[in-house]
Amino acid sequence: MRFDRLARRSVLAVLLCTLAVPAMAQSESPRRIGIVGAGNIGGTLGRLWLKAGYEVFFSSRHPEELKALIEELGPKARAGTPAEAIAFGNAVLIAVPYKAYPELGKENAAALKGKVVIDAGNAVKTRDGAIYDEVEKDGIGAVSAKYLAGARIVRAFNAANYKIFLKNAGRPDPRMAVPIAGDDPKALETARTLVTDAGFDPVVVGELDAAKTFAMGSPGFGHELSAPELRAKLGVAP
């Protein structure tokens, strides 16, 4: 009887271990990011994340135009529509002209809800029209939150031209600092990881409203500073 009980327990243990393997495999899904907008900033950051081992989904309203890019970048890169990129990514980078935010948010409202969104856009008066005036009045963090309602937004990668990111990615210490701001602590941690894996040092400036301190046209825009230098520039405590 005792031997039978031990045998049954051994069989049960083996079965449980066998069942645990696929469950663990599912929990260890690869790092994936969807990029809405495959232009200068989206293309630059996508390449950096691919280099770091991410799977990257580039998107455009005309995804057929991205075929050559995907062929160049290899099997971890793919392309499709913005809706497909949003669905694909564990996080999503928004890198489109700021005037496109209202339509983008409306068309993808359900998919963006609860999604970590890295908001890299800037409002430019000559390009974006009325929404620029709204940003000037209410602050870019508040306007992004309005049009990307329900998303867990972190402002990041918008404090410099893409050429500066390309030049400084992975530079020897001290690495270039990238300011980030957001209201959701877990989304901020995701953004910190993405900034680090792209080859930079993240500096949390504050909640989403603090993004105005490093938006285009602000004193915090356009620098190639180390983390201590950027904190001093923006008055952020270590």
NUTOR-137166 format. One line per 5 residues: their letters; for each residue x, y, z of C-alpha. Coordinates in steps of 0.1 Angstrom, whole numbers. Layout:
REM NUTOR-137166
a	X:Y:Z; ...
END
This chain:
REM NUTOR-137166
mrfdr	0:0:0; 28:24:10; 46:16:-23; 14:22:-43; 10:56:-27
larrs	46:66:-34; 42:55:-70; 11:75:-75; 28:106:-60; 57:101:-83
vlavl	34:99:-114; 15:130:-102; 48:149:-98; 59:140:-133; 25:151:-147
lctla	26:184:-129; 62:192:-141; 51:183:-177; 21:207:-175; 43:234:-160
vpama	67:236:-189; 43:251:-215; 28:275:-189; 62:288:-181; 71:291:-218
qsesp	39:312:-223; 48:336:-195; 83:342:-209; 70:358:-241; 96:378:-261
rrigi	99:415:-257; 77:432:-283; 72:468:-292; 48:483:-318; 58:515:-335
vgagn	31:538:-349; 50:559:-375; 81:545:-392; 97:578:-400; 129:593:-386
iggtl	123:588:-349; 103:556:-352; 128:541:-376; 158:551:-355; 144:537:-322
grlwl	131:506:-339; 166:498:-351; 181:503:-317; 155:480:-300; 161:453:-327
kagye	198:455:-319; 189:449:-282; 169:418:-291; 133:431:-293; 107:421:-318
vffss	96:453:-335; 64:459:-355; 67:491:-377; 35:505:-390; 22:530:-415
rhpee	-11:538:-432; 7:524:-463; 26:494:-449; 35:482:-483; 60:511:-484
lkali	79:495:-455; 87:463:-474; 123:473:-481; 129:483:-445; 117:450:-432
eelgp	138:430:-457; 168:450:-445; 162:446:-408; 156:408:-407; 132:383:-391
karag	125:402:-359; 111:431:-378; 77:432:-394; 53:458:-407; 16:464:-410
tpaea	-11:489:-400; -11:511:-368; -39:489:-354; -18:458:-359; 12:475:-343
iafgn	-8:485:-313; -22:449:-309; 13:434:-313; 33:454:-288; 37:449:-251
avlia	43:487:-254; 37:511:-282; 58:540:-294; 38:568:-310; 60:587:-335
vpyka	36:604:-359; 30:642:-365; 11:655:-335; -18:667:-355; -26:630:-362
ypelg	-32:622:-325; -69:630:-324; -77:606:-353; -53:580:-341; -68:580:-306
kenaa	-103:578:-319; -97:550:-344; -78:529:-318; -96:538:-286; -103:503:-274
alkgk	-69:489:-282; -50:518:-265; -69:515:-233; -45:502:-206; -16:500:-231
vvida	18:514:-222; 23:542:-247; 57:559:-252; 47:593:-265; 75:607:-286
gnavk	55:634:-305; 60:671:-305; 36:699:-315; 50:721:-343; 31:753:-351
trdga	37:753:-388; 28:717:-392; 2:709:-366; -21:740:-366; -48:743:-340
iydev	-35:714:-318; -3:734:-313; -23:762:-297; -40:736:-274; -6:723:-263
ekdgi	6:759:-256; -25:765:-235; -28:731:-216; 6:715:-218; 16:686:-240
gavsa	11:660:-214; -25:669:-208; -32:671:-246; -17:637:-252; -37:622:-224
kylag	-69:638:-239; -64:623:-273; -49:590:-263; -75:585:-236; -71:554:-214
arivr	-35:547:-224; -8:546:-198; 13:574:-213; 49:582:-207; 65:611:-226
afnaa	99:600:-238; 123:603:-268; 108:637:-277; 135:660:-261; 159:659:-291
nykif	161:654:-328; 164:619:-340; 200:626:-353; 210:633:-317; 196:599:-306
lknag	214:582:-335; 247:598:-327; 246:591:-289; 230:557:-286; 252:534:-266
rpdpr	280:559:-263; 307:552:-236; 299:563:-201; 285:587:-192; 256:578:-215
mavpi	232:604:-229; 203:610:-206; 167:608:-219; 140:626:-197; 108:608:-192
agddp	75:618:-175; 43:599:-167; 16:592:-141; 17:554:-140; 46:539:-120
kalet	46:506:-139; 45:524:-172; 74:545:-161; 93:513:-153; 86:500:-188
artlv	98:533:-203; 130:532:-182; 137:497:-196; 131:508:-232; 153:539:-228
tdagf	181:518:-212; 179:491:-238; 180:517:-266; 214:528:-252; 206:558:-230
dpvvv	201:567:-193; 165:574:-183; 158:604:-160; 123:605:-145; 114:641:-144
gelda	80:638:-127; 44:631:-136; 30:637:-170; 25:674:-166; 63:677:-161
aktfa	68:668:-197; 64:705:-206; 99:711:-191; 115:691:-219; 91:696:-248
mgspg	102:712:-280; 109:749:-274; 115:745:-237; 149:749:-219; 151:711:-215
fghel	150:704:-252; 179:695:-275; 206:685:-251; 232:657:-251; 238:657:-214
sapel	246:629:-189; 220:620:-163; 236:642:-135; 239:671:-159; 203:667:-171
raklg	190:665:-135; 208:697:-127; 195:714:-159; 159:705:-150; 161:708:-113
vap	153:671:-107; 166:655:-75; 189:624:-79
END
